Amino acid sequence: MLHSKPPFPDALYSAAHVRDLDARLIAAGTPGIELMQRAAHAAWRAIRRRWPDGQELTVLAGHGNNAADGYLIAVLAKRAGWKVTVLAVGCCAVLTGDAEAAYKEALSEQVDVQDWHQQTLSGIIVDALLGTGLKDEVLPPYAHVIELINDSGLPVVAVDIPSGLCADTGHTLGVAVRAELTVTFIGLKVGLFTGDAADLVGELVFDDLQADRVLVEQTPVSVTRLDASNLPTLNPRPRTAHKGMFGRVLVIGGDLGFGGAALLSTESTLRSGAGMVTLATRPEHVSAALTRFPEVMTAGVSSANQLMALIEPATVLVVGPGMGQHSWGRSLLSAAANAERAQVWDADALNQLAAGFVQLPRDCVITPHPGEAARLLDISTQEVQADRPAAARALAKKFNAVCVLKGSGSLIASPAGQLALADHGHPAMATGGLGDVLSGVIGALLAQQMPAFEAACLAVWLHALAGEKCGASGRGMAAADLIPVIRKLLEEHRPCLS
């Protein structure tokens, strides 16, 4: 998803809170039709910038305020000399208030308004069908219209949100418009940044419609979008710093056949600034680990008893990368679960947690992907993806832990309900090992005394932005490619020396 006007505001809102803000703006003295006019002008400016040679516009209009924006955009295009057609999918007779006023203005400007009869689409398509109020699956005739829009191959601009995309969750409600450009207003909606949004929103343009800042600041924020300006930071290091000041991380994992996962997590822990790093893995993997990074204290362990001596000096445990679900991994996980240390649990540690073999200790960060989240909540992956914010919060509450729900628009939830979102990333990140890298970064930040929620937020942002930068080279990215980029980004964000 390309954000055309960075930086965006940090605050992401639910659709209900944006509607409430809209109502309070009107009550404070800004007429609703004036807000609609501002929205239409913002969308029209974005259309002209995106398609400077355009000459034809087809508006697909529903029957609410989203349709009203579409009618007013049609007026502006008509005045500019474009060929304009409005296809009214929603019945014009039911329009009331400001929406009716917008419709009548279009008629007064001699805009060609036709009832929808499956006409051939042409020009630039304006999706003004359903807006942000949609909660349930799209019904006919709208579902059919959306399919025709997607099959048309024509450029599409969505007004406020692509029709069929849930504004609160980013979930496709049966079918949704695939837009090249989305122009959204007043407040950024959560659903524009997570779930299916990346495949549907296209370029995103935001206009606050000159909303009163005081009223905006009074609006409850649902999710905080992570940005360089609001990220937590590590303190600069004194010139007298020594390794004992920055924690000792113990990475536990790497069963037979899965040694690479533990090595990736170990390397990212080391490169993200942990003072000392120890790897507890299968004895068969020790030589490979020593060859890859002699700086790490690598121990071959065959039982939980051998692990106990390594846990004792550790300040943070990273548990699960390549651990497997057999007796070796279970015994090591049981020992970790009984240790009173800050911990990061990933991969097979989460699968064993879901199966009920262990209890999660205090002060943990868990990092499930949607499938692991589904097992932890005993629901389907589809249910997790249908409401990712709710799933992240539910996991944090259930396990009294900071939860990182990975995926497009990764979410970080605290047990108290605080929710943050990272909107960076790249499709080239769809490869094995990236979660192992992330767990190591979180562990390193915890070791440097960053609180769990802050450590998770910073790590997820670093990881996602590194993936975006590496992904610019295209397919074939390897998880290890991210590690030097993360190190560089961490230094750029807050230099080691002040």
N, C-alpha and C positions, 0 to 999 in steps of 0.2 A: 504494500500500500504506500503510495507516494503522498506525503503531506506537503502541499504546495506552499503553505505559509507558516513554516516553523519560525519560532517555537509556538506551538499551540498552548492554550491554557492548560494547567496541570489538572484542573478539576473535571471529572467526568460525572454526569448526572443520569439518573433514571428518567424515563420519559415522563413519569408523573411529576417529578420535581421541575422539569423544564416547562411542562404545561402550567404548573402552579406559578412559576416565575413569569410566564407570559401573562397570566391573569393578573398578577400583582403589578406588572408594568402597565397594563391597561387601566387598572384601578388607580394607579399613581398619575394618570393623565396622558398616556400615549395611546391614542385610539388604535383599536385592533387593525383597522384597515391601513393605518399608517405603518404598522409593523409588517403587514403583508406587502405593502408597496416597497419597503426597504428590502425585504427578502427577495422580491422579484428583481429589483435592481441589482442586488448582490449576485443572484443567479445569472442574470443577463450579462453582467460584466465577466463572469467566469466563462460563460459560453463563448463570448466574443474573443476572449483571450485564448481559449483552448482551440477554437475553430475559427480563425480570423477570416477564412474564405467562405464560411457558411452563408447560404442564402435561403434555406428552407427549414422550417421547424414544424414538427408534428407533436402536439401535446396530448398525452393520454391522461384524462382527468377523471378523478373519482367524484365523491360528493361531499367532502369535508374541507377543512382549512388547507389541506395539501392541494386539493383541486383549485382552491382560490389562488394560491401562489402560481399554479400553472396558468390560469386564465390571465393573470397580470403579467406573467412572462410573455405570453402570447401577444398582449397589447404592446409591450415594448418592442418585440420583434416586428410586429406589423408597422409600427411607427418608423422603424429603421428600414422599411422597404422590403423585408423578407416575405416570402410566401409562407403563410401560416395557416395551419389547420388544427382545430381542437376536436379531438374525438372523445365525446363524453360517454365514458363507460358507466359512470354513476348518473342517476336520473337528475337532470337539471331542476326539475320541479320541486325537489326536496331541499334544495339549497336555501339556507336562511342566513340572516345576519350579514356579517362581513363576506362570507362566501357568496351569498347572493349578490351583494354589491359588486364583487369582483367579476362575477359572471355577467352582470348587466353592463359593466364597463367594457368588457370584451365585445359584447354585442354592439354597444354604442360606437366602438372603433371599427365596426364592420369586420371583426374577426370571423372567419368561417368556422362556425361551431356546428358539428354534426353529431348525431347519436351514433354510438358504436354499432357497426354492422359488419365487422371483420374486414374493414377497408384495408387496402394495401398501404403499408407504412412507407414513408419516404422522408428524406432529409435527416436532420438531427432530431432524435426522439427525446422528449421531456417526460420523464416518469413523475407524474403528479397524481398517482393512483390512491395510495393507502396511508402513507405517512407513518408517524411514530406510535400511533395508538393501537396498532395491531398486536394482538396477544395470541390469537388462535390461528390455525392453519388457513391459508388463503383459499377462498371458495370461488366457484364459478360466478360470474364470467371473468373475474379478475385473474384467476389462475391461468385461464386460457390466454388472456391478453398478455400476461407476463411471459408465457412460453413463446408467443409470437414475437414479442420484443427481443427476447434472447436469440431466437432463430433468425432474426432479420438481418443480422450482420451490420446494422447501422450504428452510428455513434449514439450513445445514450448518456443523458445527464439525469441523475436522480435528485429530486427536490427534498431536502432534509435527510432522507434515508432511502436506500433502495427498497421499493415496495416488496414486502415479504420477509425482510430481515428484521428480527426482533430488536427493538431499540435498547432493551435492557440486557439481553444475553448474547447477541451476535449469532443467534441460531436461525437457520432458515425455516420458516414456517410453511413447510410443504414445497413451495417454489418461491424464488426471489429474483428480482431484476439484477442482471449483471451490468453494472454501470461503468463507463470509462471515467466519469466525473460525478462526484457527489458534492452538493453545496448544502451545508447544514447551518443552522441558525440558533442564536441566543445562547445555547449551552451545548457542549459536546456530550453526546450520548455514549454510554458504556458500550453498547452493541456495535458501534462503528469501529471498535478497536480489538475485538476478540472473536473467537469462534470462527464463523464462516466469513466474517467481514472482509478479510484480506482478498478474497476471491470475488467480492461483489461491489465493494465501495469504489475501487479505482482511485483516481486522484481525489484527495479530500480538500475542500476549501471551507473555511469556517468564517462566519460573519456574526458578530454579536448583536447586530442591528442597533447599535448605540444604546444598548441596555444600561440602565442606571447601575453603576458599580456597587452602590450600597445594597441595592436589592439583590444583585447577583451574589454578593458575599453572604447574604442572609439565607441563601438556598443551600440545603444540605447536600454535601458532596457524597456520592456513592462510592467512587473509586478515585484514587490519585494516580494520574499518569506520570510515570517516572521520567524525569528529564535531568540533564546535567545540572540544572539550576536548583533542583530540590533533592538531589541524592545525598545520602549520608556520606561522610568523608572520614578517612583515617587521619589521625594526627600526624604531622611531620615527625620524623625521627630525630632525636638529638644526636649530635656528632659523637657522643659517647655511647651510642646504642650498642647492645650486644645481643646475641641470639636468644639468650634466656628471657629477654623482655617481650618476645613476640610469639610465645606459645610453643607447645610441642604437640603436633598432630599425629595421631596414630590412624593410619588407613588400614582397614580390615577387609580383605576380600581376595578374589582371585583363585577360585577352585580350579581343578584340572579342566583345561579347555577354555577357561575364561580369564586367564592371567592378564591379558591386555587391558581389561577394564580397570583392574586395580592399578596398573601402571599409569594409565591416563589420569586417574584421579590423584595418584601420588605426585605426578609431575605438575599438574595444575596447582596442587597445594603448595608445592615448593616454589613455583614461579609467581604465586600470588602473595608471597611475603611471610609465610609462616617461619618462625625462628628455627625450629627443628622438625623434621618429618621422619616418621618411622613407618615402614610397611610390614604388616603381618600377612603373610601369604603362604601358599603351599611351598614346601621345601623345593619342589621341582622348578619354581619360578625365581629362586634367589639369584642364580647366576645371570639370568636375563635382566633382572632389576639392577644388579650391581653394574652391569655393563652399560645400561641406559643412563643411570644417574648414580654415580658413586657417592654423591653428597647425602643420599638417603640411607638411613640405618635400616637395612632389610633383614627380616628374621623369618626363617621358615618355621611354621608352627603346624603341628599335627593334632593338637587338642586344646581344649579350653584352659587346661591347667597351664600350658605353656604361654597362653595369651595373657594370663593374669599379671605376670611380671612386666609385660609391655604396657598394660593399661595403667598401672600404678603411677608412672611419672607423666602420663599424657594429660594435657589440659582439654583437648578436643578429640573426639573420635569421629571418623568418617567410615560408615559401616554399610556394606552391601554391594559395592561394585564387583561384579563377577563372583559373588559369594556362592551362588548356587543354592539349591534347596535340599541338598542331601545332608547326611549326618555331620560331615565336617563343618559346613556352613552353619547348621543349626546349633552346634555346640559353641562355636565362636560367637554367634549372635546372642545366645543365652548369657554368655559371660559379659558381653557389652551391655546388654539390657539391665544388668545388675550393677553397673558402674555409675557412680554419681559424677558424671562428666557431661559437659555440653556435647551434643552429638548431632550428626547429619546422617539420616537414614535414606537410602536410595535402593532402587533395583530390587534384588532378591530379599533384602532386609524387609522391604515393604510387602512383598508377597508372603513372607513368613508371618509378618504381623497380621496380614489379612486372614491368613489361615488359622490364626489363634495360637500359634506356637509360643509367642512371647508377648510381653507387655512393653509398651513404649515408655522409656524413662522420662524424667522431667528435662526441661531445657533442650528440647529437640527441634530440629528442622527436618521436615519430610519433603521429598521432592518427587511426587508421583507424576507419571504421564497419565492420560485419561483412562487407559486400561487398568493401571494400578489403582487409580482413584476409584474406579468402579468396584474393584474387588474390596477395597478398604471400606466403602460405604454400602456394600452388598446391593448394588444396583447395576444397571447396564451401562456400558460405555456411552450408548446413545443418550441415556438420561443425564450423564455427566456433561456431555457436550451440549445438551439442550439448555442448560443453565450453568455455565462454568462458574460465574461468581458465587452462586449459591452452593455449588459443590465445594469450592475452595473454602468458603466459610464453614461449611458443615464438617469438613475434615479437620480444620484448625480447632473447632469446638470439640469434636468427638475425641481427639487425641491430645487436646490441650498443648498443641504444638504449632509452631509457624509452619504453614503449608505453602509450598510452591507447586501450583498446578501448571505443568508444562504444556506447551502447545502454542498455536498461533495466538498471540496476545496473552503471554504467560501471566498468571495472577499470583500474587503473594498475599496470604491472609494470616492475620494474627488471631490468637484465641479470643481476643476482645472484640473481634469483628472488623478491625482495620483492614482495608483492601487496597492493594496497589497493582498497577498493570504496566508491563513493558511492551511497547508497541514496535520495537525493532525486530529484526530477524530477516531470514531469506530462505526460499525454498531449497537451496543447496544444503541447508542444515538437516535435511531429511536423510540422515546417515547415522550409523551406529557409533556409540562412544561419546556423543555430546553430553549426555546426562552425567557420565562419569567425570567429565571435565568440570561441569557445573558444581557437582557435589564437592569437589576438591577446592574450588574457589570459595564456596561458602565456609568450608572448614577452616581455610586459611584466614578469612576475615574474622571468624569467631575467635580464632587463636590470638588475633591482634586486638582482642577485647572489644569488638563491635557487638552491640546487642543483636539478638537473633533476628528480629524482624528487619532491622537495618542491614545486617549482613546479607540476608536473603535478597533484599531489594537491590543492593549494590551489585551483588554477584549476578543476579538475573540480568540486570541492565548491561553489565560488562560483557556477559556471555552473549546476549542477543545482539548487541552492537558489533562485537567481534565477528559473529556469524554473518552479519549483514556486510561487513567490510570484506571478509573472506569470500562470501558468496558472490561478490561482484565479479569474480573471475570465472564464475559459472559452475557447472557440474563437476563432481569429482573431489569436492572438499573432504578432507579427513579431519577427524575430531582434533587431532594433535595440532592442526593448523591454527586453531583458535588460541592456543596457549601463549605464544609470543605476542599476539595481538592484544590479548587480555592484559598482559603485563604492561604493554605500552599504554593502553587506555587507562589503566589504574594510575600510572605515573602522570599522565596528562590531567587526569581528574584531580589528583592531589599529589604534588611532587613529594618525594621522600624527604628532601631537604627543603625547608621553608626559605 
